[in-house]
Amino acid sequence: GETHILETSAEHVRERIDDIYKRLTESSASSEQQQEEEEVDDGSTVTTSEQQRATVVLHLGVNYRGTVFQLERCAYNDATFRIPDERGYRPRRECVLLDGGGGNNGNNNNDGTTVSSSPSSSSSRREWGECIGTTLDLEHLREELQGGGDGELSSTTGPPPPSSVCISTDPGRFVCNFTYCLSLDRCRSANDEYCSSRRRRRAKVRRVEEGGGDEEEEGEEGRRVMYHALFVHVPPFDVVSENDQLGFVRRLMDAIGRQLSGH
């Protein structure tokens, strides 16, 4: 795993997020290429690729007025900064995603926004204000994190209430939302590329084994989401101590790992 500290500026965040996902996908592509050569050499079917480990990009930001841990369900394609960022940038009603302005695919939320979490829809143009959702099951994560057990959280004033972990649909419209929106979009692009690469490799192995044949279409149920992103707003250390927050992050990472491994 890697840890990065990002400057609170849109320009810096865009550069770093693009760099992070570029390295993640290049590393994955290199492993897949090596695996493909081994599979074709020995004539085996594609099996090890099914076991490729998922990648999760976990973002943490402080909500200075917060008292609980907020699992952010989505981010918005809306850069409207109440104050300038660290480099003096203060957009109003601008798109975070640079191809914004067209239609979108997704489902209408109860509040009228559009939530899209499909890993196959990153080719559509982005509408200003579109809400992009995480592919992780936040309800399951919240239930597990509130279950207690070893390393249960405690605030500086005593044990946390049962509502110490909540699901939020409002990450604000400052750099936290900007970061999350970019990360979710890059996840969708990476998942699109992974699915395309997987289909190409399966078709190539079939041709080697059978001496020809057309590539089969892979249905939506056959798609694998290999890249995930989640943003968590944490309270200040004077509300929940640093040690307890580190414990929470460890529990969260373990819970995500169990969810993605199917346990």
N, C-alpha and C positions, 0 to 999 in steps of 0.2 A: 504494500500500500504506500501511498504518498500523502504528504500533508503540504498544503500551500496556504499562505497568508496573503490575501488580496487587498490591494489598496481600494479605498472607498471611492472609486471613480469609474465611470462607465467605460472610458477608453481603455483603462488598464484591465478591467474585467473582461472586455471583449477579446483583447489580445491573449489573456491567460486562458480563458475558457476554450478559445479556438486551439491554442497550443496543447492544452491538456487532452482534448478529444482527438486531436491529430495524432499525438503520440500513442494514445490508447488504441485507436483503430489501426495505425501502422503496425504496432506490436501484434495485434490480433491477426492482421493480414499476413504478416510474416510467419506466424505459427501455423496458420491455415495452409499457406503455400508449402511449407515443409511437410505438413501432414498429408497434403494432397499428393506430393511426390512419393511418399512412403506408401500410400494407399494404392496408387497406380502401379508402383513397382511390384508389389506382392499380390495384386489383383483382388484385394479384400474389399468389402463393401464399406461404406462410410458409417463408422460406428463411433470412433473416438471423438469426432466433431460434436456428437450429440452430448458429450460430457464436458464440453468447454465451459469453464466457470464464468458465471455472469459477472459483470462489472457494475459497481454502484458508486456514483459520485455523490458524496454526502456533504452538504453545505451547512455551515453553522453561522448564525448571526445573532447579535444581542438585541432583544427588545427591552430597552431601558425602563419601560413602564410595565414590563411583563412580570407575572408571578407564577407562570406555568411554562411547561415545554410545549411549544406549538409545532405540530407536524403539519407542514403546509401542503395542502392538497393540490394546489395549482399556482401558476404564475400567469400574469397578464401581459399581452403585447402592447404595453402602455408605459411609455417613459414620461412621467409627469412629476418632476422633482420639486418638492416644496421649498428646498434650499439647494444651493449649488453643491456639487460633489467636490472632492479634494482638488480637482483640476479646474474648478470654476464652471463646469458644465451644468446648465439648468434647463433641461428640455421641458416643453409643455405639449402634451397630446401628440407626442411623436411615437413612432413604432420602435420597439426594441429590435425586432427582426427586420433586417434591411430590405427584405422583399415584401414587406407588409403593404396592404392596400387592396388586395383582391378578395375573392371569396374564401370560404373555409369549410372544412369538414368537421363535424362534431355533433354533440348533443346539447340541446338547450338546457341550461340549469334553471332552477326555480326562480333565480333572481334575474333571469333574462340574458345572462352571459352565455357564451358558448364554450363548452368544455370539450377538448379533443385530446385523447390519450392514445389514439391508434398509432402503432409503430409504422404504419404504412402510408401515413398521410402527409409526410414532410415535404412532398413535392408540390403541394398546393400552396398558393400564395396566401400570405398572412394578412388577416384583417386587423385593423387597429382595435385594441381592446379584447381580442380573442383570448380565451382562457385555455391554457394547455395544462393537462393534468398529469400527475405522476403515474407510472405503471405499477407502483407498489400498492399493496392492500393495506391502507392506513388503519382501517377499522381493526383488522387483526393485530397490527403492530401495537395500537393503543391498548387493546385488551391485554396483550401479553406484557406490555411495559407496566401496566397498572396492577399486574398480578402479584407484585412484591417478590419475595424470595431473597436469596443472597444478594447483598449489595443494594438493598432497597434504598431509595432516595430518602434523604432527610434534609429539610431546610435548616437554616441557621437558627430558626426559632422553634424547631421541633419537626416531627414527621409531616410529610406533605399530605394534603387532603386527597381523596380519591380522584379529584379532577386535576391532579398535577400534570397530566398529559392530555392535551386536547388536539382536535383536528381543526385546523384553520383554513378558511378559503380567502383570506385577505393578507397577503404578505406585504402590503403597502405598495407604494409606487416609486420607491427610492431604489438604491443600488441593490438591495436584497432581492427585490422583485426582478430587477434588470438581470442580475446574475442567474436567478432560477429560470427565468424565461429563456435565456440563451442556452442554459444547460439542458433543459427539457427538449428544446428544439434540436440541439446537437445529438441528444440521445435518439431522437426519432430518425435522424439522418443516418446515424451509425447502425441502428437496427435495420433500416431499409437496406443498407449496403451489406450487412451481415446476411440477411435473408437472400439477397440476390447472389452473393458469393456462394452460399450454401447450395442453392439450386444449381449453380454452374458446376460445382464440384460433384454433386450427386449425378448430374447428367454425364459428366466426363467419365466417372467410374462406371456407369452403366454402359457407356459406349465401349469402354475397354473390355468389360466382361461379356457383352453381348455382340460386339462387333458392329455396333450401330444402334439406331433407335432415336426417336425424338425425345426431347426433354418433356417431362410431365409437369403439369401445372401443380403448384403446391397451394392447397387451400388455406384460407385464413386460420383454420384450426391448427394447421401445421407450422405456423410461424412461431419462432422462438424469439423472445425479447431478451437480448443479452446485455443491454445497457439500460441502466436505471439511474434516475436522479431524485434526490429528496433534499428539501431545505427544511431545517429545523430552527425556529427562533427560540433562543434560550433566555432565561431571566438573568439579571445581574448577579454577581457573586455575593452581594449583600442580601440577596433573597435566597439563593441556593448556592452553597459553597462550591469552590472550584473542585475540590475532591469529589463531592457528590455529583457535580456535573460530569466529571470524567467517568464516574461510575455509570451514570445514565447513558453516556455515549457508548461505552462498552456494551451495556445491555442492549442498546438499540442496534448496534452492529451485529451482535449475536442473533437478535430476533430477525433482522433482515436476512442473515445467512440461513437461518432455519426456514424462513418463508421461501426463499429461492431454491433451497434444496428439497423442498417438499416435505419437510419434517414438522 
